[in-house]
Every structure is written in C-alpha cells, then in structure tokens.
Amino acid sequence: MDTENRGEEPNIEGLEDRVEELEGLADDLANAPDEELVEVLSRAVNLLGEVNAEIEAGIRSADERVDGIGVVLDRTGFGDFDAALGALEEREQSPGAG
C-alpha cells in the first residue's frame, strides 16, 4: 500500500479508483452467490482500509503544513503593520474623519 509514506498528500486518483471499485463491489454483493460473499466483503474491507489510510495521510500532511505556517507566523514581526493599522483605525474613528 502506498500510503505508508507519512506526511504525503493523498493520491486523489487512487482514492477515486478505490471508491469506484467499492461501488462495483456493492453492486456485486447484490448478485454474488453465498460462497463468494466473504471474498467480496473482504475486498471491500481492504479497500476501505486503504481509503482510510490515504485520508489519514492527508490529514497528517495538512497538520504538518499548518504547524509550519504557525512557526513562520510566530517568527514574523508585524509591529510596523499593527502600528499603521492602529493609526488608520484611529483616524477613521476621530470625529473629523470622513
């Protein structure tokens, strides 16, 4: 399974393929003879596990990106910007502004 690469984004095309296969298996369940039901259900469970692993990998990747952005923002000084914004807000709120 290619989802073992932690931190990578999920393979959307691979997910779509798995979902299509799951849809086919759902159709197969309606027509499968009893002796094939376990095999069809087993394949469905495996596919669901793969889909889940891809989604979890995507969530981990997104979390890592958010953490990285937070670190950058924490290191960035916004003092001049904040001061300019405060001055602008004061001008807008003063009685003679407008």
C-alpha positions in Angstrom: 0.0 0.0 0.0 1.5 3.4 -1.0 0.0 5.2 2.0 2.9 4.3 4.3 4.7 7.5 3.2 3.8 9.6 6.2 3.4 13.3 5.5 2.5 13.0 1.9 -0.7 14.2 0.4 -3.3 11.5 -0.5 -3.4 10.2 -4.1 -6.7 11.6 -5.2 -6.8 9.5 -8.4 -6.0 6.4 -6.3 -8.8 7.3 -4.0 -11.2 7.7 -6.8 -10.2 4.3 -8.3 -10.8 2.7 -4.9 -14.2 4.3 -4.5 -15.2 3.2 -7.9 -14.1 -0.3 -7.1 -16.1 -0.2 -3.8 -19.2 0.9 -5.8 -18.7 -2.1 -8.1 -18.3 -4.4 -5.1 -21.6 -3.0 -3.7 -23.3 -4.0 -6.9 -21.5 -7.4 -6.8 -22.9 -8.1 -3.3 -26.4 -8.0 -4.6 -25.7 -10.7 -7.2 -22.9 -12.7 -5.6 -23.6 -16.3 -4.7 -23.3 -17.1 -1.0 -19.9 -18.7 -1.4 -18.4 -15.5 -2.9 -19.9 -13.1 -0.3 -16.9 -13.4 2.1 -14.5 -12.7 -0.7 -16.3 -9.7 -1.9 -16.7 -8.3 1.7 -13.1 -9.0 2.4 -12.0 -7.0 -0.6 -14.4 -4.2 0.4 -12.9 -4.1 3.9 -9.4 -4.0 2.4 -10.3 -1.1 0.1 -11.9 0.8 3.0 -8.7 0.4 5.0 -6.7 1.8 2.1 -9.0 4.7 1.7 -8.8 5.4 5.4 -5.0 5.3 5.3 -4.9 7.8 2.4 -7.3 10.2 4.2 -5.2 9.9 7.4 -2.1 10.6 5.4 -3.7 13.7 4.0 -4.8 14.9 7.5 -1.2 14.4 8.8 0.2 16.3 5.8 -2.2 19.2 6.4 -1.4 19.3 10.1 2.3 19.5 9.3 1.7 22.3 6.9 -0.4 24.2 9.4 2.3 23.7 12.1 4.9 25.0 9.7 2.9 28.1 8.9 2.4 28.7 12.6 6.1 28.7 13.1 6.7 31.1 10.3 4.0 33.5 11.6 5.4 33.3 15.1 8.8 34.4 13.8 7.3 37.2 11.7 7.2 40.7 13.2 4.0 42.6 12.5 4.8 45.6 14.7 5.0 48.2 11.9 1.9 46.8 10.2 0.0 46.8 13.5 1.0 50.4 14.3 -0.1 51.6 10.8 -3.4 49.7 11.1 -3.9 51.2 14.6 -3.2 54.7 13.3 -5.7 54.2 10.4 -8.4 53.0 12.7 -7.8 56.0 15.0 -8.2 58.4 12.0 -11.4 56.6 10.9 -12.9 56.9 14.4 -11.9 60.5 15.0 -14.9 63.0 14.8 -13.4 64.9 11.9 -12.7 61.9 9.8 -14.6 61.2 6.6 
